[in-house]
Amino acid sequence: MQFALIYYQTAADFAREQSEPEAYWGAWSAYMGAMGAAGIMRGGAGLMQPPTATTLRIKAGEWQVEDGPFADTKEMLGGMALIEVEDLDAALAWAARAPCVVDGSVEVRPTIPPDLV
């Protein structure tokens, strides 16, 4: 089964990227490297800092474009990985190893199988 691991980070997590780049990127490199070594990585991407985002909504046919993410939460989307593992328990075990899971969260969501699209 394929699962998307969607990483949500706190503002403090994003701040560590600037204040402690070696530790921040070292933890993510080790985590992603472990998934690569396990042969389960199928894709993914980290995202630039949240202030670089642009949010689009269409209301009554009119575009509404806003700078930055539009979220009333303390966590912001930081990136995602696409993995292929045997079941949800295995996906959760990999999610539990993510550097952001202690202060932020990891959403684990199955992908739609290609034969259903």
QUIPEUR-V700845 format. One record per residue. N is the residue number from 0. RES is the residue in one small letter. OMEGA is omega in radians with two decimals (999 if undefined). D_LAST is the distance of its C-alpha to the last C-alpha in whole Angstrom. Layout:
# QUIPEUR-V700845
n,res,omega,d_last
N,RES,OMEGA,D_LAST
N,RES,OMEGA,D_LAST
This chain:
# QUIPEUR-V700845
n,res,omega,d_last
0,m,3.05,15
1,q,3.13,15
2,f,2.95,16
3,a,3.00,17
4,l,-3.03,21
5,i,-2.98,21
6,y,3.07,25
7,y,-3.10,27
8,q,3.09,31
9,t,3.07,34
10,a,3.11,36
11,a,3.08,39
12,d,-3.14,36
13,f,3.12,35
14,a,3.12,39
15,r,3.09,40
16,e,3.13,38
17,q,-3.03,41
18,s,-3.12,44
19,e,-3.02,43
20,p,-3.13,40
21,e,3.14,41
22,a,-3.12,41
23,y,-3.09,37
24,w,3.09,36
25,g,3.13,37
26,a,3.14,36
27,w,3.13,32
28,s,3.12,33
29,a,-3.13,34
30,y,-3.14,31
31,m,3.09,28
32,g,3.11,31
33,a,3.10,31
34,m,3.08,27
35,g,3.14,27
36,a,3.12,30
37,a,3.10,28
38,g,-3.08,25
39,i,-3.11,23
40,m,3.07,22
41,r,3.12,19
42,g,3.10,19
43,g,3.13,20
44,a,2.92,23
45,g,-3.13,26
46,l,3.05,27
47,m,-3.11,30
48,q,-3.09,32
49,p,-3.14,31
50,p,3.12,33
51,t,-3.09,32
52,a,2.99,29
53,t,-3.12,28
54,t,3.12,27
55,l,2.98,25
56,r,3.05,25
57,i,-3.14,25
58,k,3.13,28
59,a,3.10,29
60,g,-3.13,27
61,e,3.08,29
62,w,2.99,28
63,q,-3.08,30
64,v,-3.14,30
65,e,3.04,31
66,d,3.05,33
67,g,3.11,31
68,p,3.09,29
69,f,-3.07,29
70,a,3.06,30
71,d,-3.10,32
72,t,-3.14,32
73,k,3.13,34
74,e,3.14,31
75,m,-3.12,29
76,l,-3.12,26
77,g,-3.13,27
78,g,3.12,24
79,m,3.05,21
80,a,3.05,21
81,l,-3.10,18
82,i,3.05,19
83,e,-3.11,18
84,v,-3.03,21
85,e,-3.07,21
86,d,-3.12,21
87,l,3.14,21
88,d,3.12,25
89,a,3.11,25
90,a,3.12,22
91,l,3.12,25
92,a,3.09,28
93,w,3.11,27
94,a,-3.12,26
95,a,-3.13,30
96,r,-3.09,31
97,a,-3.14,30
98,p,-3.07,33
99,c,-2.97,32
100,v,-3.10,31
101,v,-3.12,35
102,d,-3.13,35
103,g,3.11,32
104,s,3.05,29
105,v,3.04,25
106,e,3.13,22
107,v,-3.06,20
108,r,3.09,17
109,p,3.07,14
110,t,3.09,11
111,i,3.14,7
112,p,-3.09,7
113,p,-3.10,5
114,d,3.12,6
115,l,-3.08,4
116,v,999,0
